[in-house]
Amino acid sequence: MAQHSAKIKIDMREKLFEIGKNWLKISEEYSFSESESFFIKENFWPIIVVNSYDTEWVKNQLDYYKLEFIKENKIFDLDIFKRNNLDFLVFELNEYLDNIKKGKTKIWTERKGDYFHWFKLHLDTKSYTLLISDKNEIQLEIYFKTLLSEILKFIEAEQVLPIRDIETITEQETPISEQETPITEQETPITLSDVITHANSVEIVERVKVQYKNIKGKRLKLLLLAFQDLNLLPKERIANKFHKCCEKEFDWEIASYTAMNGHKFNEVTDSVEFTSMKQYLETLIKTN
């Protein structure tokens, strides 16, 4: 099991950072002169290529590795998961960001659309760390901050969930703090329009399916909050039912319940889209 967890850590880190690139191959790839190649050889180690991914990729990776942990261990323990898979990555990102903030980094050169970032990290005693990225100094700082933010959001969301035996629950089960009466096979299946408290709920749902086609995860949570803020859905014990209805009625993959309900509303990053969703729902209410 320990070996499996270690593999998860290595896979994720290697996707973000290609560590230990050979100076000679880098010199050939970027057509450096002999003197430039010698300078790289003598001054930089390690040489790291920084791969660029969007926030959705980061979220999907975290969910994937969580599920892999569960498949292997039949339970999810955040402390162990963090220690094996996230803590060192968080440390690395913080170290890069701290280096940037303190002005200990600069761009050595730019070649073929990539920037060669010269870092002086605390373990760099006889050499310097070289990061190769398609981002300039500001873009690289924003990227590292974004990666770190998504990881910390994942950790924060998981901290509110208790350690549970995965064999006795499903991935989309509601957290204990939000107990809902399960829908049994004998009960009449409900639809999203059944739980929306408006006379024209059927039409509202149909319009929402068009306006927000392919919505999932975090954005689905914002839509739920918009419904609740307008008193179109109950404030309590509805999230799991809402997700199940969307999963059944929407003709696209909406991601897991955890991906939706694990997101915590962020005033800085979520307010604009939340307000937009709320305003759109208000137009549906007024026209129905």
C-alpha positions as CSV (number, residue, x, y, z in Angstrom):
1,M,0.0,0.0,0.0
2,A,2.8,2.4,0.8
3,Q,4.3,1.7,-2.6
4,H,1.0,2.5,-4.3
5,S,0.7,5.8,-2.4
6,A,4.3,6.7,-3.3
7,K,3.4,6.0,-7.0
8,I,0.5,8.5,-6.8
9,K,2.8,11.2,-5.4
10,I,5.4,10.7,-8.1
11,D,2.9,10.6,-10.9
12,M,1.3,13.9,-9.9
13,R,4.5,15.7,-9.3
14,E,6.0,14.5,-12.6
15,K,3.1,15.8,-14.6
16,L,3.6,19.3,-13.2
17,F,7.4,19.2,-13.1
18,E,9.8,17.3,-15.4
19,I,12.7,17.2,-13.0
20,G,16.3,16.5,-13.8
21,K,16.4,17.4,-17.5
22,N,19.8,16.8,-19.1
23,W,21.8,20.0,-19.8
24,L,23.1,18.6,-23.1
25,K,19.6,17.7,-24.4
26,I,18.3,21.1,-23.4
27,S,21.2,22.8,-25.2
28,E,20.4,20.8,-28.3
29,E,16.7,21.4,-28.1
30,Y,17.0,25.1,-27.8
31,S,20.1,25.5,-30.1
32,F,22.3,27.1,-27.4
33,S,25.8,28.0,-28.3
34,E,28.8,26.2,-26.9
35,S,29.4,28.9,-24.3
36,E,25.8,29.0,-23.3
37,S,25.7,25.2,-23.0
38,F,28.8,25.3,-20.8
39,F,27.2,28.0,-18.6
40,I,24.1,25.8,-18.1
41,K,26.3,22.8,-17.3
42,E,28.4,24.7,-14.7
43,N,25.7,26.7,-13.0
44,F,22.3,25.0,-13.1
45,W,21.1,21.9,-11.3
46,P,18.4,20.7,-11.2
47,I,16.9,21.7,-14.6
48,I,13.1,21.5,-14.4
49,V,10.5,21.9,-17.1
50,V,7.3,23.4,-15.8
51,N,4.2,22.0,-17.6
52,S,1.1,24.2,-18.0
53,Y,-2.3,22.9,-17.0
54,D,-5.6,24.7,-16.3
55,T,-7.5,24.7,-13.0
56,E,-10.0,22.0,-14.2
57,W,-7.1,19.6,-14.9
58,V,-5.8,20.2,-11.3
59,K,-9.2,19.5,-9.8
60,N,-9.7,16.4,-11.9
61,Q,-6.2,15.1,-10.9
62,L,-6.9,15.6,-7.2
63,D,-10.2,13.8,-7.5
64,Y,-8.6,11.0,-9.5
65,Y,-5.8,10.4,-6.9
66,K,-8.3,10.5,-4.1
67,L,-10.3,7.8,-5.8
68,E,-7.2,5.8,-6.4
69,F,-6.4,6.1,-2.7
70,I,-9.9,4.8,-1.8
71,K,-9.7,1.9,-4.3
72,E,-6.4,0.8,-2.7
73,N,-7.3,1.3,1.0
74,K,-11.2,1.2,1.1
75,I,-11.2,4.4,3.1
76,F,-10.1,8.0,2.7
77,D,-7.8,9.5,5.3
78,L,-6.9,13.1,4.5
79,D,-3.9,13.3,6.8
80,I,-2.2,10.3,5.2
81,F,-3.2,11.4,1.7
82,K,-1.7,14.9,2.3
83,R,1.5,13.5,3.7
84,N,2.0,11.1,0.8
85,N,0.7,13.1,-2.0
86,L,0.4,16.8,-1.3
87,D,2.6,18.1,1.5
88,F,5.9,18.1,-0.5
89,L,4.2,19.6,-3.5
90,V,2.8,22.4,-1.4
91,F,6.2,23.0,0.2
92,E,7.8,23.3,-3.3
93,L,5.2,25.7,-4.6
94,N,5.5,27.8,-1.5
95,E,9.3,27.9,-1.8
96,Y,9.1,29.0,-5.5
97,L,6.6,31.7,-4.6
98,D,8.7,32.9,-1.6
99,N,11.8,33.1,-3.9
100,I,9.8,35.2,-6.4
101,K,8.4,37.5,-3.7
102,K,11.9,38.1,-2.3
103,G,13.4,38.9,-5.7
104,K,15.7,35.9,-5.7
105,T,14.8,34.9,-9.2
106,K,15.3,36.3,-12.6
107,I,14.9,35.3,-16.3
108,W,18.3,34.2,-17.5
109,T,17.2,34.0,-21.2
110,E,14.3,33.4,-23.5
111,R,14.5,30.9,-26.3
112,K,11.8,29.5,-28.7
113,G,9.0,31.0,-26.7
114,D,10.1,29.6,-23.4
115,Y,11.6,31.5,-20.4
116,F,14.5,30.2,-18.4
117,H,13.9,31.2,-14.8
118,W,17.0,31.4,-12.6
119,F,16.1,30.4,-9.0
120,K,18.2,30.5,-5.8
121,L,16.6,28.1,-3.4
122,H,17.7,27.3,0.1
123,L,19.3,24.0,-0.9
124,D,21.1,25.6,-3.9
125,T,24.6,25.9,-2.4
126,K,26.8,25.0,-5.3
127,S,24.4,25.6,-8.2
128,Y,21.1,27.2,-9.1
129,T,17.7,25.8,-10.0
130,L,16.6,26.4,-13.6
131,L,12.9,26.4,-14.4
132,I,11.9,26.3,-18.0
133,S,8.4,27.5,-18.7
134,D,6.2,29.1,-21.4
135,K,5.3,31.8,-18.8
136,N,7.1,35.0,-17.9
137,E,7.9,36.0,-14.3
138,I,4.4,37.4,-13.5
139,Q,2.6,34.5,-15.3
140,L,4.7,31.9,-13.6
141,E,3.9,33.4,-10.2
142,I,0.2,33.5,-11.0
143,Y,0.3,29.9,-12.2
144,F,2.1,28.7,-9.0
145,K,-0.4,30.6,-6.9
146,T,-3.3,29.0,-8.8
147,L,-1.9,25.5,-8.3
148,L,-1.4,26.1,-4.6
149,S,-4.9,27.6,-4.3
150,E,-6.6,24.6,-5.9
151,I,-4.7,22.2,-3.7
152,L,-5.6,24.1,-0.5
153,K,-9.2,24.3,-1.6
154,F,-9.3,20.5,-2.0
155,I,-7.7,20.1,1.5
156,E,-10.2,22.5,3.0
157,A,-13.2,20.8,1.4
158,E,-12.0,17.4,2.6
159,Q,-11.4,18.6,6.2
160,V,-15.1,19.0,6.7
161,L,-15.7,15.3,5.9
162,P,-15.2,12.6,8.5
163,I,-13.0,9.5,7.9
164,R,-15.4,6.9,6.6
165,D,-15.4,3.3,5.5
166,I,-15.9,3.5,1.7
167,E,-17.2,-0.1,1.6
168,T,-20.4,1.1,3.4
169,I,-21.1,4.2,1.4
170,T,-21.1,5.4,-2.2
171,E,-18.9,8.1,-3.6
172,Q,-21.9,10.5,-3.9
173,E,-23.3,10.0,-0.4
174,T,-24.2,13.1,1.5
175,P,-21.8,14.1,4.4
176,I,-23.1,13.1,7.9
177,S,-23.7,16.8,8.7
178,E,-26.2,16.9,5.8
179,Q,-28.3,13.8,6.5
180,E,-31.0,13.4,3.9
181,T,-33.7,10.7,3.6
182,P,-32.4,8.4,0.8
183,I,-34.6,7.8,-2.2
184,T,-35.6,4.1,-2.3
185,E,-36.5,2.2,-5.4
186,Q,-40.1,1.9,-4.1
187,E,-40.5,5.6,-4.0
188,T,-41.7,7.6,-7.0
189,P,-38.6,9.1,-8.7
190,I,-38.4,12.8,-8.3
191,T,-37.2,15.3,-10.9
192,L,-35.5,18.7,-10.5
193,S,-38.7,20.5,-11.3
194,D,-40.4,18.6,-8.5
195,V,-38.1,20.2,-5.8
196,I,-38.0,23.7,-7.3
197,T,-40.6,25.8,-5.6
198,H,-42.1,27.7,-8.5
199,A,-45.2,27.2,-10.6
200,N,-43.3,27.0,-13.9
201,S,-40.4,24.9,-12.5
202,V,-40.5,22.6,-15.6
203,E,-39.8,25.4,-18.0
204,I,-37.1,26.9,-15.6
205,V,-35.3,23.5,-15.6
206,E,-35.4,23.3,-19.4
207,R,-34.0,26.8,-19.8
208,V,-31.3,26.1,-17.3
209,K,-30.2,23.0,-19.2
210,V,-29.7,25.1,-22.3
211,Q,-28.1,28.1,-20.6
212,Y,-25.7,26.1,-18.5
213,K,-25.1,23.1,-20.7
214,N,-22.0,21.0,-19.6
215,I,-22.0,22.6,-16.1
216,K,-20.4,20.5,-13.4
217,G,-18.5,20.4,-10.2
218,K,-17.8,23.9,-8.7
219,R,-20.2,25.6,-11.2
220,L,-23.0,23.2,-10.3
221,K,-22.5,24.2,-6.7
222,L,-22.8,27.9,-7.6
223,L,-26.1,27.1,-9.5
224,L,-27.4,25.3,-6.4
225,L,-26.5,28.3,-4.2
226,A,-28.2,30.7,-6.7
227,F,-31.4,28.6,-6.6
228,Q,-31.3,28.6,-2.8
229,D,-30.6,32.3,-2.5
230,L,-33.8,33.0,-4.5
231,N,-35.8,30.5,-2.3
232,L,-36.3,28.2,-5.3
233,L,-34.8,25.4,-3.4
234,P,-34.6,24.6,0.4
235,K,-31.6,25.9,2.3
236,E,-31.0,22.6,4.0
237,R,-30.8,18.9,3.1
238,I,-31.1,19.4,-0.6
239,A,-27.6,19.2,-2.1
240,N,-27.5,15.4,-2.5
241,K,-31.0,15.3,-4.0
242,F,-30.2,18.2,-6.3
243,H,-27.1,16.4,-7.6
244,K,-29.0,13.2,-8.2
245,C,-31.6,15.0,-10.1
246,C,-29.1,16.8,-12.3
247,E,-27.2,13.6,-12.8
248,K,-30.3,11.9,-14.0
249,E,-31.8,14.7,-16.2
250,F,-28.8,16.4,-17.7
251,D,-27.4,14.8,-20.8
252,W,-23.8,15.3,-19.9
253,E,-21.3,14.3,-17.2
254,I,-21.7,16.5,-14.2
255,A,-18.8,15.0,-12.1
256,S,-19.2,13.6,-8.6
257,Y,-21.2,14.8,-5.7
258,T,-17.9,15.4,-3.9
259,A,-16.7,17.6,-6.7
260,M,-19.8,19.7,-6.4
261,N,-20.6,19.9,-2.7
262,G,-16.9,19.9,-1.6
263,H,-16.5,23.4,-3.2
264,K,-16.6,26.2,-0.6
265,F,-17.9,29.5,-1.9
266,N,-15.1,32.0,-2.4
267,E,-16.1,35.7,-2.3
268,V,-13.2,36.7,-4.6
269,T,-13.4,34.1,-7.3
270,D,-17.0,33.0,-7.3
271,S,-19.0,36.2,-6.8
272,V,-19.2,37.3,-10.4
273,E,-20.5,34.0,-11.7
274,F,-22.8,33.4,-8.8
275,T,-24.4,36.9,-9.3
276,S,-24.7,36.2,-13.0
277,M,-26.5,32.9,-12.4
278,K,-28.8,34.5,-9.8
279,Q,-29.7,37.3,-12.2
280,Y,-30.5,34.8,-15.0
281,L,-32.8,32.8,-12.7
282,E,-34.5,36.0,-11.7
283,T,-35.3,36.7,-15.4
284,L,-36.9,33.2,-15.6
285,I,-39.0,33.9,-12.5
286,K,-40.2,37.2,-13.8
287,T,-41.1,35.9,-17.2
288,N,-43.0,32.9,-15.9
